[in-house]
Amino acid sequence: MAPSRIPVRDDLRADARRNRERILAAARAVFAESGIDAPMATVARRAGVGVATLYRRFPNRDALVRAAFARQMDTCTRAFADALADHDPWRGFRRLVEVVCELQREERGFPAAFVAAFPDDAVAHARLRSQADRSLATLVRRAQAAGALRADFHPSDLAVVFAAHGGLVTALPADAAASRRLVAYLLEAFRADVANGPLPAPSSTDFRQVGPADRAAR
């Protein structure tokens, strides 16, 4: 009896899946270290595959970035939806900040991927960012109206928080306790019941300027 060819095909598919996962893991590591504009050849070397193999699976950088951070994008989208659905405005706001910072700690390249412009899918990605901006503004208004969030809080304050948190996770990438403690300190400072006098004028920084700290320094 001739041997079945199905196991061979299955092995090839399994090998292709392993290659794909190696490429995506390498991409996340390289983007965290060097930003999402790092050379594709660097990703291929880190993954242990040829550049041609990488391009067969991901025809351009946009496709690679989106695939590398697909789970994080979905998690972020759900976090905004859950925060808006929470009947407790402060709890929804607080949990959103915690989730985004958790994503930032797990994958330091994610903030840059979230705010990046994707030419081959610019409309959809711009819609996602615009929806996030609107959702955040709504969460801020609700929490302030409930008397939970200090009245002088400005949405740009979160961009500053994420930039500061990004610096911490770059300096202490393995210290999850430091990350959670910093986020807890900052959230406590946002509460209306602990506000002590007015804050200085808000920053002009927005989410599009928040990326890996080492990249921003170059």
Residue pairs with C-beta under 8 A, 6 or more apart in sequence:
16 57
19 47
19 49
19 53
19 57
20 57
22 47
22 48
22 49
23 43
23 44
23 47
23 49
23 53
23 54
23 57
23 58
23 64
24 64
24 67
24 68
25 47
26 43
26 44
26 46
26 47
26 48
27 43
27 47
27 64
27 65
27 67
27 68
28 68
28 69
28 107
28 109
29 46
30 38
30 42
30 43
30 46
30 109
31 38
31 65
31 68
31 109
31 112
31 113
31 212
32 107
32 108
32 109
32 212
33 212
33 214
34 42
34 212
34 214
34 215
35 109
35 112
35 211
35 212
35 215
36 61
36 65
36 109
36 112
36 113
36 116
37 61
40 51
40 54
40 55
40 61
40 64
41 51
43 54
43 64
44 50
44 51
44 53
44 54
47 54
54 64
58 64
58 67
60 120
62 118
62 119
62 120
62 121
63 120
65 113
65 116
65 118
66 73
66 113
66 118
66 121
68 109
68 113
69 107
69 109
69 110
69 113
69 114
72 103
72 106
72 107
72 110
72 113
72 114
73 113
73 114
73 128
75 99
75 103
76 99
76 100
76 103
76 114
76 132
77 128
79 95
79 96
79 99
79 100
80 96
80 131
80 132
80 135
80 136
82 92
82 95
82 96
83 92
83 93
83 95
83 96
83 135
83 139
84 92
84 135
84 138
84 139
85 92
86 92
86 95
89 139
89 142
89 143
89 145
89 146
89 148
89 149
90 143
90 146
90 148
90 149
90 191
92 139
92 142
92 143
93 139
93 140
93 142
93 143
93 148
93 149
94 187
96 136
96 139
97 158
97 161
97 183
97 186
97 187
98 183
98 187
100 162
101 162
101 165
101 179
101 183
103 110
104 110
104 111
104 162
104 165
104 166
104 169
105 165
105 169
105 173
105 176
105 179
108 166
108 169
108 170
108 173
108 212
109 212
111 162
111 166
111 207
111 210
111 211
111 212
112 210
112 211
112 212
112 215
114 129
114 207
115 129
115 207
115 208
115 210
115 211
116 125
117 125
117 126
118 125
129 207
132 207
133 155
133 207
136 155
136 158
137 155
140 149
140 153
140 155
143 149
144 150
144 151
144 153
144 192
147 192
148 191
148 192
149 190
149 191
149 192
150 190
150 191
150 192
150 195
150 199
151 192
151 195
152 195
152 198
152 199
153 190
154 202
154 203
156 202
156 203
156 204
156 205
156 206
157 190
157 202
157 203
158 207
159 203
159 205
159 206
159 207
159 209
159 210
160 203
160 205
161 186
162 207
162 210
163 205
163 209
163 210
163 213
164 182
164 186
165 179
165 182
165 183
165 186
166 210
166 211
166 212
166 213
167 213
168 178
168 179
168 182
169 179
170 212
170 213
170 214
172 178
172 179
188 194
